[in-house]
Amino acid sequence: MRADLRDANLDRTDLSSAVLPYADLRGARLAGADLRKAKLSAADLSGANLHGADLRGADLTEAVLAGADLSEAQLGGIEFFRADLSNANLRRANLRVANLRDVKLRGADLRGADLTTTILRETDLSGVDLSENDLTQTLLPVNWKRPATNG
């Protein structure tokens, strides 16, 4: 059974350890929600508002978060393997020790995000602005080079 929570208002709701694989959360409002250790593998969170949500330790393997607002969210230790974060807002998000290997990030906004020991191997970073990020401890794609800056 696939949970249908499209456009639901779940702001500040405690969903820690929730088991919602394949759930339909398109357009859901989850700002400030507690989703620590939630099982959201293959869930569709396209366009969801997760501003400031706490997802530490959650499983988002193969989840769709295209266009989602994850700004200022706590995303440390998350398994994002093969997820779609295209055009997602990840400004000032905490992505420490997160696995973003083989993730779709095209057009995502990662400015100011904490990428300490984050895994970005096999990830297409085309069109992603990492100019404001400290990447000294980030595991980047093998042949990735910081784009030249003007000025």
Residue pairs with C-beta under 8 A, 6 or more apart in sequence:
2 22
2 23
2 24
3 20
3 22
3 23
3 24
4 23
4 24
5 20
5 23
5 24
5 25
5 28
6 24
6 25
6 26
6 27
6 28
7 26
7 27
7 28
7 29
8 25
8 28
8 29
9 28
9 29
10 28
10 29
10 30
10 33
11 29
11 30
11 31
11 32
11 33
11 49
12 31
12 32
12 33
13 30
13 33
13 34
14 33
14 34
15 30
15 33
15 34
15 35
15 38
16 34
16 35
16 36
16 37
16 38
17 36
17 37
17 38
17 39
18 35
18 38
18 39
18 40
19 38
19 39
20 38
20 39
20 40
20 43
21 39
21 40
21 41
21 42
21 43
22 41
22 42
22 43
23 40
23 43
23 44
24 43
24 44
25 40
25 43
25 44
25 45
25 48
26 44
26 45
26 46
26 47
26 48
27 46
27 47
27 48
28 45
28 48
28 49
29 48
29 49
30 45
30 48
30 49
30 50
30 53
31 49
31 50
31 51
31 52
31 53
32 51
32 52
32 53
33 50
33 53
33 54
34 53
34 54
35 50
35 53
35 54
35 55
35 58
36 54
36 55
36 56
36 57
36 58
37 56
37 57
37 58
38 55
38 58
38 59
39 58
39 59
40 58
40 59
40 60
40 63
41 59
41 60
41 61
41 62
41 63
42 61
42 62
42 63
43 60
43 63
43 64
44 63
44 64
45 63
45 64
45 65
45 68
46 64
46 65
46 66
46 67
46 68
47 66
47 67
47 68
48 65
48 68
48 69
49 68
49 69
50 68
50 69
50 70
50 73
51 69
51 70
51 71
51 72
51 73
52 71
52 72
52 73
53 70
53 73
53 74
54 73
54 74
55 73
55 74
55 75
55 78
56 74
56 75
56 76
56 77
56 78
57 76
57 77
57 78
58 78
58 79
59 78
59 79
60 78
60 79
60 80
60 83
61 79
61 80
61 81
61 82
61 83
62 81
62 82
62 83
63 80
63 83
63 84
64 83
64 84
65 83
65 84
65 85
65 88
66 84
66 85
66 86
66 87
66 88
66 104
67 86
67 87
67 88
68 85
68 88
68 89
69 88
69 89
70 85
70 88
70 89
70 90
70 93
71 89
71 90
71 91
71 92
71 93
72 91
72 92
72 93
73 90
73 93
73 94
74 93
74 94
75 90
75 93
75 94
75 95
75 98
76 94
76 95
76 96
76 97
76 98
77 96
77 97
77 98
78 95
78 98
78 99
79 98
79 99
80 98
80 99
80 100
80 101
80 103
81 99
81 101
81 102
81 103
82 101
82 102
82 103
83 100
83 103
83 104
84 103
84 104
85 100
85 103
85 104
85 105
85 108
86 104
86 105
86 106
86 107
86 108
87 106
87 107
87 108
88 105
88 108
88 109
89 108
89 109
90 108
90 109
90 110
90 113
91 109
91 110
91 111
91 112
91 113
92 111
92 112
92 113
93 110
93 113
93 114
94 113
94 114
95 110
95 113
95 114
95 115
95 118
96 114
96 115
96 116
96 117
96 118
97 116
97 117
97 118
98 118
98 119
99 118
99 119
100 118
100 119
100 120
100 123
101 119
101 120
101 121
101 122
101 123
102 121
102 122
102 123
103 120
103 123
104 124
105 123
105 124
105 125
105 128
106 124
106 126
106 127
106 128
107 127
107 128
108 128
109 129
110 128
110 129
110 130
110 133
111 129
111 131
111 132
111 133
112 132
112 133
113 133
115 130
115 133
115 134
115 135
115 137
115 138
116 134
116 137
116 138
117 137
117 138
117 139
118 138
118 139
119 139
120 138
120 139
120 140
120 141
120 144
121 139
121 140
121 141
121 142
122 141
123 141
125 140
125 141
125 144
130 146
131 146
131 147
131 149
135 146
